Amino acid sequence: MLIPIMDGFESIKQIRTSEICPGVAIIALSASVLEVARYKSLSAGANDFLPKPLKTEDLFLKIIAIPKKREVQNSLVLGNT
């Protein structure tokens, strides 16, 4: 039996469609210096993106920013400005 190989983008999509943890925050991490990696990560459903090498301060700032980003996104969806 072959086990399908999943890249990070597909992993994000699977997590987003899962009923187990639909609201989990995802911060993608990549060694790619190309903007396409950021775009593909966010398009797949990541909340944010960080390039490698990982700086713990940058990760911390992304983590604390997620609730505020969700608040803004919800306001836009609901039409509240």
Order of alpha helices (4+ residues) and beta strands (2+ residues): alpha-beta-alpha-beta-alpha
